[in-house]
Amino acid sequence: MDQNQNTLRAQLDCIQIFGALPDDALVDLKTVSTLASRSRSSIYRDIRLGYFVKPLRLGKISSRWRVEDVRAYLNGNSM
């Protein structure tokens, strides 16, 4: 498999796994970025503008979002 196929496979896996997660599960920025087809910068801009909730801080450099909040964001529901 070449790099593009590996990337596509990882994205498809992410989408399939996300659909099975409970609403209170936590996901990282890479997952949100993949699901929303948006850059990290765009996601943080949406947070700053109030379109998406701030992440939960799990440490100094670790942030996660609740699946329920990500689903609302993906459905276009502002926070």
N, C-alpha and C positions, 0 to 999 in steps of 0.2 A: 504494500500500500504506500502511496506517496503521501506527502504532508497534507495536501488538500483533502484527501480521503480520510485521513486520520482526524483532521479537524471536524469534518462533517460528521463523522461517526461519533465523536465526543459530544457534539451539539445535539444530535439525535438522542443519544443516551441521556443527556441532561433533561431534555424535554419529556422523555418517557418516565424517568424517575420522578420528576417534579409532579407529574399528574397523579402519582400514587402517594405522595406525601400528605400527612395530616396538616391541618391548618396551623397547628402550633409548632411545627417543625421549623428549624432555622436553616437559611441558605446564605451563601457568601456572595460577594459582589460579582465574581466571575459568573455564577449561575444567573443572577439577575441580569447581568449584561448580555449573556447568551440568549436568555428567554425573551428579553425586550428588543434584541437586535440593536442595542445602543451602546455607545462607548461609556466607559467609566465616568468620564467628564460630563457627559450628558445626563447620566443618572444623578450625579451630585448636583448638577445645575437644577434638575427637577426637584431635588430635596430643598435646595435653597429657595426655589420659587413656590414651594408648598404643594407640588404635584405628587410628591412621594414622601413617605415618612422617613425620619432619621433612623439609621440602623441602631440596633442594640449593641452596646459596647461590651465585649467579653474580656477585654484586657487592653493593654496600651496600644496594640496594633491590630486587634482582631474585632471585626464588626460583622454582624449577621442581621438578616431581616426575617421576620415571621412569614411563612408561606402565605398566610391569609392576606397580609399586606401586599405581598408581591402579586398575588392573584388580582387584587383590587386595582393595583397599578397597571397590570397588563390589560385589564378590562376597561381602562380609561376612567376609573373612579378616582377623583382627586381626594387627597387626604385632608 
